[in-house]
């Protein structure tokens, strides 16, 4: 598709960032990859992550075959007005190490052929010099005649032909040998259908950031939404748009405030993580009688400053922690579970299997439902959800009643060294669950939770 006359700005391209309309910039050209999503060897998610953005650097890091730009040509819609993040040739991606490898391969082939000829010539010289024949051989040979008839080629002519034949054979054999020991000498020589390993993203989820473990610092409230009965989504702005919160997965923050002349401090688990630069987001159930929630957080206005400290907690989840996790959450106890669920599902290399039982009083009390179900649909091998309601609506298809031992037997993985259980919710539910889990063969947890516990309580 030749569309050199159409130009697009970064703002125009950024508007095309959905599965139904996905554009991207690669080395000064704009591509509409919507119809290519399902055919991409690396999967649709790779392209969707870059939709609406300049993907030049990611494109180079992934490595592509020599005909990648030929394949992409039909998806090109125009040129980019601006400077790409990484300058590169407009026709082919050039990876610096590739030419050296290819050239060295050709050099080995040439050296092999030259060696055959050189050795043959040296042998000839050695044999003839001892017999006084060399001066005669250096003369230009001519066909000999005998009785008016032209004779066949002499020794020297035969030697030259034989050397050429052996040199050619050596070249062919050298090429075949190199192909066996170095099938794909560079990323440029991978066939287009071969799925390459995805680029490993930097480990930012557990790095330090804005939070301080001992000093309280203030952040302004920039968004407040009532998302369920007495439950608010609160978003706070970090100092800059690129600031990292600095909260390891599984940990929480402390909020402090003076309420009715008393200093009150409580801990909450954010639903945002270090990947959400520039923001700290919470989902908090505000009880009317709660000192900090009902007496302070529920009454916050946009622009109000709130004091935070952290990180806190015994859990610091990292990939490989275990193979299977059974999670039991009640009400707002879903927030630490959601933090782990999100980290596991969004990590393409994390194969941990999660079985979540989420208990609430009514269907309206289910928090983060859309987000949880989106993860379950997109990553069915990572997450399975079972809802329990005390007061279900007439058409309810989930579970009904309290969490029982039978429910956990049916929904949780069996006790095993590679299995962990995580609990968060009302004390009555958590204590009953711990007792039932011990009866099912899980190790009894200590008074203070540790990461090594088979049953971990947030």
Phi, psi and omega in degrees: 000113181265109183225047184293342185274355182256128181239145181228145176269168179299323180295320179294319180292322183298340180286343182259078188227031181237163178301333181273350183202085186245115176244161173203162179253130176225111177050053173086356178245150180252132182237138172261102187260015183306313183282352182260356186305310185284343181266351184294126183302329181274001181097157182292327185299326181298316180288321181295327177298332182258000183300132179082006186234175172274111185257018184302312183293316178297323179298315180291320182294329182287329184078133182219161180287166183297332182265015182300317182290332175293319178295321184283343187306320184288347180261359181287131182244352178164194182251155180265130177268102183149194181245124178295158181296335182216118181290144180198163177301149184281348185251315183225147174281131180245120177258128193303323185283339186297312182300323182297318182292315181296316180297320181295325178296315179295325180296319179298319178299311181297319180297320180299315181293317181297325181296320180300312181295317182297316180295321179297316181295318179298319179296318180297315181298318182297317183291320186277330183293330179284346182249007178070024183262346188301316180300325181288328182287336182285348177283150180296122184285150174230153179298141180265149179239149179215113180066031178083001180248140179285130181271171178291177182292147179277186184300314184295317179297318179297322179296316179301316180296316180298319179298318180297317180298312181295324177297317179296317179298320178297321178298312181298313181295323179296318179298316181295322179296317179296325180294325180289317185274346183215073188302312180235089186296344178201168177302332182291346183252013173285136176295150187298336183276350185280125181280120182272155175299140180286151180293133179285125180279152180299145178281091181258346188292337182243016182274160179289158181201221187293323184301147175238133187290339183240334183258133174282136177232151186260145174226144179277143174282126182244348179207139180214116181231137172276111186254348178199170179306120179060020183237129184242145166264121182240127179242131180242146186264125174286166186307322178226167180291340180259002181294140176258135183298316181087040182243108177299152181295127180103353181257172185225174179244159175252139175244135178234148178200159175262118182237120181053042177081001180244143176276123182239133180230132178223157180252141180219149178262119177295153173267352173267166176220189185298338179288340179269082184293142174083004184213153171232122186237135182231149168239114188231132174272122184260108179277134182305326181269357181286131183297311183277319183283303182286327183269351184223295187297322181294338184258007181293146174246158178302132181099342179295144180267133179237139184266131182235152173213151179160187001281161180226158174117160183269344183267127173227084187291137171220153179307135181096001180303318176195175180266330183222141177229128170260125182244132174240118181234143175234124178060232182285359174292359178286340189296315176293328177294318180298322180299317178290318180303314181298314182298319181290313183292326182277353177264109185295345180259359181267117183256014180301136180260125182247132172243112185255127167252121184238112186256136178214170178282309181232169180295327180292342181277352181290115182267149177056031185297313181300317182293317180297314183290331175294318177295319181296323178289318186281329183231066184298336178282338180270328190219130172232135186241138172230117180271146173231131178235139174287318182235082184282154174287167184303322185265017184295132182251359180271197181281162182227139175099197184276167176283124181242170176299320180297322179298317181289325176298319183286328189253332184266154172293154181290159178300130186195150179303335180264014182242137175236150175241135179237135184234139174201124181164198180302143182306320180298316179295316182295315181295318178296321180293317179301316180298316181293321182293322177297320177296335180273002175108000178279150181290138181292130181282160176279181180294318177256126183293141175230154181300332181284347179296143176284331174246112183251129179250125177282000000 
